[in-house]
């Protein structure tokens, strides 16, 4: 996976390569999907949750440039793969899942693999986890049409947020950095994933 999908996508930072080589991706998907864990496509985890394809995930990590002393908020972590990888890059990871059973399963898998610097909590995805913030980095694990202000408010000044933002029929990976309280965005690459529940753009009122 790393040699055929990640490195050819110009992701060469050693911490990211090492983290993705070290985390057994197949252990963070349903048993029936284990054989599909390393394909170059998103994996449907069920319950409206998606495991991003390795290329997309790696390029997003590369753009966010997570540092060892930073605290990360991982929104919609699924069964915990993204949190496991992020735990090798950051000081601590707070992950949010909107289904309590899935959150418990993700925490159990992380614990089984000795990941002691990541915690999965159940809650509304669009609300993040304000009590544990603010965060240096926020990563949304699927596509969004808009980002709630409640999440942006949990980002430290100087912090970065990464997501796949819908743009017509396409989706573009975007990274935003908060500078003096204002968000500054840049497009990074094109990718695709389902829109997360709670992140669809509200319809404009019309007479």
Secondary structure, DSSP 8 states (H G I E B T S, - for coil): -IIIIIGGGT---HHHHHHHHHS-GGGGS-GGGGGGTTSSS-EEEETTEEE--HHHHHHHHHHHT--TT-EEEEES-TTSHHHHHHHTTSSEEEEEES-HHHHHHHHHHHHHTT--SEEEEES-GGGTTGGG--EEEEEEEEEES---HHHHTTEEEEEEEEEEEEETTEEEEEEEEEETTEEEEEEEEEE---B-TT-S-------
